[in-house]
Amino acid sequence: MPSLKDVKMKIVGVGKTKQITKAMNMVASAKLRGAQARIERFRPYAAKYRQVLADLTGKVEENAHPLLAEREEKKSCAIVMVTSDRGLCGSFNGNIITRALGLAREKASAGMAVSFACIGRKGRDAARKAGYAMLTSYADRMGSIDFALAGSVAAEVIQGYETLTFDEVWLVHGEFVSMGHQPPRALRLLPLKAPEAGETPQESGEARCEYVYEPREEKLLAELLPRYVRVQIYRGLLDTSASEHAARMAAMDNATRNCNELINSLTLLYNKTRQASITSELIDIVGGAEALNG
């Protein structure tokens, strides 16, 4: 049985850990409010942008713009992976990395060369450890994300697609659904993919809109398609940021509860150890008195 001093030191140590986890939970909660407000404001814009652009691309030929060209023989693929820079957020980063590496293995098995553009230290380290080529990486930027960061990444992947360096470009990021659910999401950026089931106005219950474009569709695509890539990457940044804070808040809340349970069990052990020590001393005293009386 451990000594009273050892048990008491463990209780003090767990109490200090509890203070840290509780403080980190409060910081994550404060940051989450701002990040959640940003993604909730931006998400309708990004979704409508994609819907209008999908409608626009449906009215032109595939060769109307280089970013629309679906190549018959695909030899290379670029994956833009967005993770956090720091850990202590449960399995959040691990889920994104698993999804991205699974996509990379799928493309590699199809005979495509895979390279990564990583935003976030965790994703960059995982891609390097897995042995994939690194197109570009941005570390320590998730704390101050802006549209310029999305523009820099978009410019590199767009240039690679236009120069035939890549035949596909994918975006993998965490999607903020709720406080307790932040699943990884994979979206094909280039070439532009037609809306999936449930994303069209008819399937989602919305009234269908007929858009009238001016100037001509081909001229609009030259401006809208590069911006579309920047918009989707920026949405991935905002989604991942909000998801990171929500995941860290949940992880620190669980850690605080575990600290409370551990303190309770150690306190019970401390009381048992102290009682055993008192009982042992009483036995020694009674035994000594009996010896003297004898």
N, C-alpha and C positions, 0 to 999 in steps of 0.2 A: 504494500500500500504506500503511495507517495506521501511525502512529508507535508505538513500544513503549509510550510513556506512555499513549496513547489506549486501546490494547488492555488494558493493565493496569488502567486506571480502569474499563473496561467489566466486566472480570472481578470487580473489587471490588464494583461496583454490583449485578451479578447475584447475587453471593454474599450480599449484604445482603437482596436480595429473597427469596432461598431461605430465609434465616433467618425472615423474616416468614411466608412461606407454610407453613413447617414448624410454626411456633408456632400459626398459625391452624388447621392440621390437628389438632394436639393438643387445642386448646380445643374444636373441634367434636366431636372424638371423646369428650371428657369430658362435654359437654352431651348428646350423642346417647344415652349410656347411660341417663341419667335420663329423657329424653323417650321413648325406646323402651319403657322399663319402664312408664311411665304409659299409653301407648296400648295396650300389650299387656294391661294389667290392665282398661282401660275398654272395649275393643272387644267382648269377649263380652257385657258388660252392654248396650251399645248395640244389638247385633245381636238379642239376646233380647228386648229392650224393643220393638224394631220388629216382631219376629215375633208377640209376644203381642198388640200393639196391632192388627196387621193381622188377626189372628184375631178380636179383639173387634169391630172395625169391620165385619167380614163378617157379623155377627149382628144388625146394626141397620140402619135406613134411612139414606139419605144426609142427610136433614134432621134426624137425631138431634142433630147438633152443627154450628155454623156452619163449623168448620174442615174438615168433611167434604164440604161442598157443592161439587159439580162444576158450574161455571157454563157454560151453553150458549154465551153470547157472552163471549169473553175480550178485554178491552180493555187490560189493563195487566199487567205482570210485574215482580217484584222479584227481583234476583239477589244473594245474599249471597256475596261473593268473599273467600276467605281466602288471603293471601300472606304473605311475610315482610316485615320492615321494612328489612332490609339485603340487599345484593347479594352478589357473590362466591360464588355457589352454582350456577354453570353456567346451564343453560337451565331450571332449576326454576321460577322465577317466570314466565318467558316462556311455558312450557307451560300454566300455570294461566290466565294472562291471555288467551292465544290461545283456550283452551277457553271461557272466560267470554264473551269478545267474540264468538266464533262463535255461542254460544247466544243472545247479545243480538241479533245480526244475524238469526238464525233467527226469533226472536220478533217483531222489528221488521218482517220481511218478511211475517209473518202479520197485520200491522196492530195490534200491541200496543205500547203505550208502555212503555219499559224504564227502570228506575231501579236503582241499585246501592247496596248496603250493604257497605262495604269494611272489612275488618280487615287491617291491614298497609299500610305506606306504598307499596310497589311497586304493589299493585293499585289503591290510591286514585289514584295519579298517572296510571296507565294509563287508568282509567275517565274521569278528568277530561279527559285529552288526547283521548280518543275522542269527547268531547262528550256523554256520557250524564248524565242527572240523578243527583244524589247524595242518596240518602235519609239516610245517616249514614256516618261514617267514624271509625275508631279507628286511630291511628298510635302507634308506639312502645309497643305493648301485647303483642307476641308474645314478649317476653322474660320476662313474668310473667303468663301466662294463668291464668284461674281460671273457675269456674262462673258467677260474677257477670257476667263479660264476655259469656258466652254468653246469660245471662238478659236482659241489656240489649238485645242485638241481637234476640233472640227476641220480646221484648215489643213492639218496634217493628213487626216484620213481622206478628205476630199481630194487633195493633191495626189495621194497614193492611188485612189480609185480612178481618177482621170488619166493618170499616166500608166494605167494597167498594172501597177504594182500589186493591187488587191483586186479580187473579183467579188468579194463580199465584205461588208463591214457590219459588225454586231455590237450592241450595247448591252452590258450586263450590270445591273445595279439593284439596290434594295428598294422595294416599293413600300411606302408608308400606307398601310391599310387602316390600322387602328393601333391603339396603345399596346396591344398584346400580339399583333400580327404584322410582321414585316418580311414577307417572302421575297426571295430573289426573283428578278424579272429579266428575261432575255428578249431583246427587240432587234430585228434586222433593220439597220439604218439604210444601207445601200446594197443593191438597188431598192428603191422605194417599194414596199410590199403593199398589196391591196388590203383593205380593212378586213379583219377576221370576223368570224361569226359573232354577232351581238354588237359590233361596232358601227354598223351602218344605221342610218336613221330609221329604215323600215323595221329592222330587227329590234332596235332599242325602244320602239314606240314613239319616236319623234316624227314630226311631219317632215317630209322630204323637201329640201330646198333646191331650186334650180338657180344656179349662179350664172350671171352674165359677166363675162370677163372683158376688160379693156385695159391695156392693148391686147394683142393676140396672145393665145395661150403659150406659144413658144417663147415669147419675150418675157412673159411673167415667170415662166419656169426658171429662166436664167437667174432671176433674183430670188425666187422663193425656195428653190431646192437647197442651195447652200445654207440659207437661213433656217430651213427645216432641220437640218442636221445639228446646227447650233442650238436650236430650241429644244430638241429632244435630249441632247447631252446635258443642257442646263437643267432640264426637268429631272434627269437622272441624278445630278448633283444635289438638287434640292430634296428629292425623295430620299436619297441615301443619308443626307444630313439629318432629316427629321427621324428617319428610322434608327439611326445610330443613337440619338439621344433617348428615344423611347426604349430601345433595347438596353442601354446602359442604366436607365432609370429602373427598369424591371430587374436587371441583374443585381444592382445595388440594394434594391428592396429585398430581394431574396437573401442576399448576403447579410443584411441587417437582421432579418428574422432568424437566420442560422446562428448568428452571434448570440441572439437572445436565448435560443434553445441551448447553445453550448454553455452560456453563463449559468443557466438554471441547472444544467447537469453538473457543472463544476461546483456550484454552490452546494448542491446536495452531497457531492463527494467530499467537499470541505467539511460539512457538518458531520458526516459519518466518520471522517478521519479524526476530527476533534473529539467526538464522542468516544471513539475507540481509545484515543490517547487518555482521556479522562478516566475511562473505565480501567485501563491498564494501571494508571497511577493509584486508583482506589484499591485495586487488588493488591498492589505492592504494599500500600499502607496497612491494609487489614492483615495481610500476611505477616508483616513485621510486628504488628501489635500482638497477634496470636503467638508469635514466636517468643516475645518477651513474657507474655502471660504463662507460657508453658515452662 
